[in-house]
Amino acid sequence: MIEKKFLRSGNSWCIIIPSSVIKILGVNPEEDTVQLFLENDKIIIKPVKSEDD
């Protein structure tokens, strides 16, 4: 388990995601898009599949 604190960014809040988690997700944070879901008080981050996949 990884514990993180929220950071302020303008009127929004951010959480820094470690590169190890980005690697597990298999996304390129500079190019790929993800979807965020709220499910049972949890934030779910899911990569958006491109039409090429």
Order of alpha helices (4+ residues) and beta strands (2+ residues): beta-beta-alpha-beta-beta
